[in-house]
Amino acid sequence: MQKKSLMMMALFIGLALVFTGCAGGVTGFLPSSGEGLLPGDVVSVELTNLNGEPVRELGPAEVEAIVAALNQAKEDESPYIMMIAGYTMTITLTEGEIRLTSYGSETNVVATFVTGENTTTKHLVCPQIAQILTEDLGK
């Protein structure tokens, strides 16, 4: 019952369509302009459920795959429903943070890039990360 009420709450809170601009991957956002993200830029990666509880540890190979997937991600200009379904991934960097949120898509995620005082949210096509964030949906 609690799971159903959380999903309903997420649905009601997030019934807004969000539109984004156009760019590619994390290039130009982190860690410095014109460069992609490097595994050495990552301090930690945390995968949490809707309650903010840790789900599982991510190994070094998974972290490298996540960095590669982010660097290859393409921005999607299409609208998306702003609700949470699945897990949230927080990537803490030496100079910022990336929060990746699932809205149930098997291919897309919402990425929030935080560097200092600047916050930018992008809708990304990144099936590798979308799969991790939705791996237990429907169970």
N, C-alpha and C positions, 0 to 999 in steps of 0.2 A: 504494500500500500504506500509506503514511504517513497519508493522508487517512482511510482505512478504520479504521486503528488509533486515530486521534484521535476519530473518531465513536464507536467502541466504548468507548473510555475515558470519553467524556462520558456515554454511556448508562449504563455501570456505576456511575460516580460519582454520577450523578443519579437513581437509582431511588427517589426519595422524593416523596411527594405533599405539597404545601404548601397550606395554607388561609390565606386572608387576610380582613380585615374589610371594611367597606363605607364608601366615600367617593367623591368625584368628581374626576377629573383631578388637577392639581398644586395646586389651591387649598387653602390651609391648610398646605402643606408648604414651598414656596419661592416667592419670596424672603422674603415676610413673610405672616403670618397673614391669610387672607381675600382675598389678591390673587393673580391669575394671574401666570405667568411673562411677562416682557417681553423682546423681542429684545435690548435694551440690557443685560439681566442676563447674557447669554451672552458668555463670554470666548472659548471655542473649542468646536468639535465635532470629535471624532475617531471615525472608523469603522475598526474593526480586525477582523482575521480571528481564527480560533481560536488561532493562534500569537501573537497580540498585535501582528501586523504591520499597519501602515496600509494601507487598501484604496484609498481615493480621497479627494480633497478635496471638501468640501461648500461650495457657493457661498452667498452671502448670501440669495438667494431660497429655497434649500432650508432654511437655518437658520430663516428666518421661518416657513416652512411647518411645520417640526418644532415650533417653539414653539407655533404655533396648534393643531397636532394634540395636543400634550400638554395644553394648556389645555382642550381639548374631550374628552379621554379620560375614559372612565368606568371605575371600578373593577369588577372581575369577582370575585365570591365563589367561583367554581367552582375545584376543585383543578386543578393543572397539574403536569406532570412536570418536575422540576428538572434539566434537562440543557441543554447549550448546542448549538444547531444554527443555523448562520448567523453573522452578524456581531454584534459588540457595539459600541454607540455610547456614548461618554463625552462628556457635556456639562459643561464646566467653567463654573461661574458665579462671579460676583463674591463670592458668599457661600455656596459649597457646590458640590455636584456631583450629577449624575444619571447613573447607569449603566443603560442599556437593553440588555436581553439577549433574544435570540430563543431559543425552544425549538422552532422549526419551524412555529409557528402562522402562518396568513396574516392573522390579525386581532388577536392578543394578544401582549403583550410583558411581561417582568418588569422593573419599574423600581425601582432602589434610589436613594433620596434621602439624601444625606449633607450635613448642616449641622452644623458644629462637631463635637461629641461624639455627636450623634444620627444614627442610621441607621434608615431605615424602608424596607421592601420592600413593593411593591404589585403586584398582577396587574392590568394595564390592558388594556382593549379600545381599541386604537389602530391601526387597519389601515394608516394612512399610514406609520407608523414600522415596523410589522411588515413591510410590503412592502420597505422599504429594507434591513432586516436580513436578509431572505430572498431578495434579488434574484438571487443567483447559486447558490442551492441547486439541485442536480440537474444542474449543468453539469459 
